[in-house]
Amino acid sequence: MATNRPVGDNARKGAVRGRSQLKTKVEGEEHWTKRGKDGQFMDQKADPGAEPYKGVRKEK
């Protein structure tokens, strides 16, 4: 479970629950896409060479 103590240090401990990420191909470029708890896509990284989202598990 992710905890956020102490308050104000801007650091997350652990993974974000109920979310996952996967690589999707858009017009020949691969982007990281985040999926929410309900299974719908939430967000996508704009830069194709960007790093994956931090603290979000990867789908196989």
Order of alpha helices (4+ residues) and beta strands (2+ residues): beta-beta-beta-beta
